[in-house]
Amino acid sequence: MKKADKKNDHAASKARNMEDEDESLMSTEAREEYGLTREMMTSLLADGTLGYEQDALDKRIKWVKRSDLEKLIDKSRKQQRVVGRLRAKDTQKESKH
């Protein structure tokens, strides 16, 4: 494979990945794919934590961006790791006393 072909393949792959990130999912699809409960999704949408667009033809359908949902999930995981570390430190301090 020529060097120019590799660059073109890489650029096409990167463009596909960017399209996937901007892909919109119905909130029900997003819940199922990411393992969220109905209550969790409702809360995220209602308080504005996760943005959405209402479907033009059916107002009950809410569209969320995959990239927004993934950013929110990553942020949540990072916070959970920090909390876990803090709890571990507290446990260590208590066991020393």
Secondary structure as the mmCIF struct_conf table of DSSP 4:
data_model
#
loop_
_struct_conf.conf_type_id
_struct_conf.id
_struct_conf.beg_label_comp_id
_struct_conf.beg_label_asym_id
_struct_conf.beg_label_seq_id
_struct_conf.end_label_comp_id
_struct_conf.end_label_asym_id
_struct_conf.end_label_seq_id
HELX_RH_AL_P HELX_RH_AL_P1 LYS A 3 GLU A 21
TURN_TY1_P TURN_TY1_P1 ASP A 22 ASP A 22
STRN STRN1 SER A 24 MET A 26
HELX_RH_AL_P HELX_RH_AL_P2 SER A 27 TYR A 34
TURN_TY1_P TURN_TY1_P2 GLY A 35 GLY A 35
HELX_RH_AL_P HELX_RH_AL_P3 ARG A 38 ALA A 46
TURN_TY1_P TURN_TY1_P3 ASP A 47 GLY A 48
BEND BEND1 THR A 49 LEU A 50
STRN STRN2 GLU A 53 GLN A 54
BEND BEND2 ALA A 56 LEU A 57
TURN_TY1_P TURN_TY1_P4 LYS A 59 ARG A 60
STRN STRN3 LYS A 62 LYS A 65
HELX_RH_AL_P HELX_RH_AL_P4 ARG A 66 LYS A 96
#
